[in-house]
Amino acid sequence: KSFNQQITNLTLVRNKLTGFSTGIGNLKKLLRLELREIVDLNEATVTILSVIGKLTNLERLGIYETALNETIPTEIGNLVKLDRLFLPETELYGTIPSEIGNLMNLRDLQLQTNPLTGRIPSEIGNLVNLVSLWFYGT
């Protein structure tokens, strides 16, 4: 097996990455992905959230203090194994997609300090395991 087929945890902190390859979506065994304080992602041609829906085994996704400058894609609903979704201070904009209601295992959801607009989708009521929900400052 190739090296990338064995990766279960990927953490990238305080670096100057300028983007991602679509190949990150091939990390089929990835369980945890954390990106923190990555400063130059606004130059990316492939955004991390555009390929995130392929990582269907993810249990935890945390992107912190990183300027994504994109919307939350509907493919987020493919991540049905997620129990924690942390996207604070990531400059996400637009509305929260209704597909977020597919994340039945979600226990913690943090979207605070993003310029999100619109209504919180009613499908969030499907998240029966949710114990922590953070939307302040959006």
N, C-alpha and C positions, 0 to 999 in steps of 0.2 A: 504494500500500500504506500501511497505517496505520503510525505510528511504532512501536508495540509489536511489529509483525511483523518488525522489523529488528534487534531487540536480541539480541545473542549473549552478552554478558557483563553480569552484574548483581552489584554489590558494594555491600553496605550495612554500614557500620561505625560503631559507637559512636553510636547514636541512640536515640530513645525511641518507636519504632514500637509500636503497640498491637495490630497484627494485619495480616492480609493479605486481599486480595480473592481470590475464586475465579478472577478474571481473570488472575492470575499463571500459571495453567495454560494460558493461551492464548499464551504466549511460545514458540511452536513452534520458533524458531530458537535458543533459549537453549542455549549450550554450557557455560557456567560460571556457577555461582551460589555466592556467598559471603556469609554473614551472620556478623558478629562483634560481640560485646558489645552486643546489643540488649536493653535492660533491661525493657521492659514487655510482652513477648509473652504473659505469662500471663493477660492480659485478652482475648486474641484469641478471637473466635467461629469464625473460619476459621483453622485451623492450617496452617503451611507444609507439613508432611509429609502433610496430608490431600489436598493438590493436587499434590504433587510427582510422582506417578505419571503425570501428563499430560505432563511435560517429557521426552519420550522421546529427545530429541537431546542431553540433558545428558551431558557427558564428565567434568565435575568438579563435585562438590557438597561444599561445606565450610560447616559451621555450627559456630561456636566460641563458647564462653563465653556462651551464650544459653540461657535457661531455657525449653526447649520444653515440658516437663512433659507428654509424650505417649509413646505406644508407637511403635515402628518399624512402619509399615503394610506389609501384604503387597504393596501397589502398588509398593514399592521394587524389586520384581522386574521391573517394566516398564522400568527404566532400563538396558537392556542395553548401552548405549554407554559407561557410566561406566567410567573407568579409575582414578578416585580418589574415595573416599567418606570424608569426615572429619566425624565427629559427636562430638568429645570435649567433655566438660563441658557437656552440653546437658540434663541431667536426664531422659534417656530412661529409661523403666522397662519392665518386662515382659520378654518373651522376644525373641530374635532370630528373625525369621520365616524359614522354610525357603526362601522365594522369593529370599533373598539369593544362593542358589546359581545363579540365572539370570544373574548379573552376570559373564559369562564374560570380559569385557575388564578386569575389576578387577585393578589392580596393588597398590593401597594401600587398606587398610581400617583406620580408627581409630575405635574406640567406647569408648575408655578414660574412666575417671572418670564413669561413669553407673551408676545403681542397677539394672542389668539382672539378670534372674534366669533360672533354667532352664539348659538345656544349650546348648552351641554346636551348631547344627544340622549334621548329617552332610553336608548339601548344600554346606557350605563347601568340601568336598573337590572340588567341581566347578570351583572357581576356579583353574584351571590356570596362569593368568598372575599370581597373587597372589605378591608378593615381600615385602610388609610387612603385618603383622597386629598391631594393638595392642588388647589387652583389659584391661590392668592397672587395678586400682583400681575395677573395676565392681562 
